Amino acid sequence: MDPPTGLTCRVCRGPVRSGFARCYQCDVAHDQAGGLLADVVAPIGYAVKGGQLADDLWRYKSGREGAAAAAARLRARLSCFLRDHGDCLWRAAGMGGAPALAAVVPSGQGRPGPHPLLGIVRSCVELPVARLSLRPGGAPRSRGVDVGWLRVSGHVAGEDVLLVDDTWVSGGSAQSAAAALKLAGAARVAVVVLGRHLNPADPRSARLVRALRPAPRPGATARSDDRP
């Protein structure tokens, strides 16, 4: 289901105040980093708190029971999205064709070892991976976009990059990663997010969640759906 016009931020498709084109977080990011931000942001689905997608995004990297099944569902989501919408995404980012590189937003907690998302991305695209890592001895990411939070390993100058993140809450991590890639010389950056977080306890999010739910058919039982 397409996000309702007038209810969503034109950048992240999250809830927005009436009459505004961008949500508060994306507006702050624009003021902080401007042209260093991603050229396009594409959330695959809405991760509504308590829903299946939100649970998968927590479980796949938890190491607990069901982690492999959750990862498989996320892999299928990403693969289908890139297959069906990749060409449109590359055009929206201003790319001349498919990106030359892929990258994954690292964990803000400095998770040891490779991020589980990296395996999902590698199984979906046959692209070299540009590695993003926390700067040694660096401070935790500051609020909003932090252009000095990450370092880029490998040659990205002049290349178009597919950047994948699992969850978008404020967008600070993904946009900080996009900024790091552009500062390293990347030409265009397209961000794909597995799940755009929505918390129904927030009034604007609740309004968007209600708008996303299809009207129940006569005689049908209403159900929650976390897919846009």
N, C-alpha and C positions, 0 to 999 in steps of 0.2 A: 504494500500500500504506500502511495506517495505521501510525503509529509504535507499536512494541510498548509495552504498558502496563508501567510499572515501570522502564523503561530510559531514559525521556526526561523532560527538564525540562518542567514544565507551562507554562512561559512560551515558551521558544524551540525546544522539541522536540529539543534537543541531548542528548548523553549525560549521565547523572547517576549519582551514586553510589547504590548500593542503599539503599533506605529514605528517600531524600531526594526532596522534591517539586520543588525547583529546583536547577539546576546552580550551581556556585560563582560564576560571573560574574553570573548573574541574582540570586543571593542578595545579592551585594555591591551590585548596582544598586538592589535594593529598600531596602537599608539607607541608601544614599546619597540617593536621590531619591523613594522612596515613591510618593505620589500624582501626581508629575509624569511618571511613566513611561507608556508606551503602555497603552491599555486592553485591547488584544489584539495578539498577534504571530502572524502566519501565514506560516511558510516554505512556499513552493510545492513545493520539492524539496530533496533533500540533495545538496550539491555535494561528492561524494567526491573527494578528491585523486587526480588521474590520470584521472578520469572525464569524460564528455562535457560535463556541465553545468559542472563546474569549469573546463574548458577554454574553454567559451563565455563564462563570466563574466570570464575574463582577456582573451580574444581580442576581444570586441566593442568594447572601449575602447582596444585596443592600436594601432589604425591599420594593422595588418599584414594580410597576405593572409588572407581568410576572415572578416574582421571584420564585413562586411555580412551574411553568412550566419549568423554567430553571433547578431548582433542580431535577425535575423528569427526565429530559433528562440526567443530570449528573449521577443520580442514576442508570439509565438503562445502561449507558456507563460502570460504574464501575462494576456493577453486571455481565454484559456479559463478560467483560474482565477477571474477576476472575474465572468465570465458564469455559471459553474456554482456558485460558492460565495460570491459577493458578499453576497447577502441574509443568509446565515448569519453571515458575518463582521461585518456591520453590527450584527446583533442581539447577537453575542458582545461587541462593544465597547460595548453599551448605547446605540447610536444609535437614533433613532426611525425612520430610513430611510437612504437612501443619503447619503454625505458630500457636503458642499457644496463642498469644496476638495480639491485634490491637492497634494502636495509631494514632493520628492525629496531624499534625504540627499546632501549635497555631498561631494566628494572631500576627504579629510583633508589632502591635499597641496596644496590650493588650485589645482586644475587650471584653466588659463586657458580661457575660453570656456564655453559651456553643457556640462553633463555629458551624455554620450551617453544616459544613462538617462532624461533628461528627454524626449527625442524618443520613446523607447519608451512612456513613460507617456502622453504627449499623444496618441499614436496609439491608445491603448486606452481612454481615458476622455475624455468631453467635460465637463471640469471646469476652472474657473479654477485657476491654479497659484499657490500661496503660495511665494514665493522664500525659500530659506534660504541664507545665505552666511556665510563666516567673518568674524568681527569684524575690522575694519581694525586691523592692527598687533597683533592678538591672538596669544597664545602657542599652540603646537600643543595639540591636545586632550590633557588630562591622562588618566591611567589611569581606566578606569571611566566613570561618567556625569559629564560636565562641563556644567553648566547654563549656563555663560557662554561656551561655545565658538562658538555661532552666533547670528546675529540674523535676525529675521523681517521681510520686507518685504511690505506689504499688510495688509489688514484680516482678521484671523482670529478676533477676539473673538466668542465665542458660537457659533462654527461647528464642525462635525464635519469631520475631515480624514483623508483617505487618505494615508499616508506610505509611500513605496516606497524600499527599499534593494536593492542588487544582492546583496551578500554579508553574511552574519552570521557573525562569528568569535566575538567576545566580546559583541557587541551594544552596545558602548559608543557607537558613532557613531549608530546608530538611536535608542537611548534618549536620548542627548543632544539629538538633533533633536526627539524627542517632548517632552522637557522644555522646549525653547525655544518650541515651539508652545503648550504649556500656559501657560507664563509670559506669552506674548503674548495669552492669553485663550481659546485653543481649548477647546471643550467636551470633545470626545472625539477620540482619535487611534487609528486602526487601522493597524498596521504590516504591510505585505506585503513579504516578502523573497524574491527570486528563487531564492536558493540558500543553505541553511544548511550552512556548511563542516563537513566531517568529514575528519579525517586518520587513516587506518587505522593509522598508526604509534603513535597514542595508544591504550592498552589499552581504555579505556572506549568510545572511538569505534569501535575494531575490533569490540568486542562488539556494538555497535549496527548496524554495517555487516553483520555476519554475520546478525543477526536480521532485517534488512530484505530480504536476498536470499531469493527464493523457493526452496523445495527443488526440485532438478532432477527432472524427470520421468524415469521409468525409460527408459534408453537415450538421454536427452538430454544435451547437453554443457552443463555449468554455465557461466553468464556473469555478469559484474558488472552491476549496474543501479543507477544513482544516483537513481532516482525513489522517493519515499516511497510 
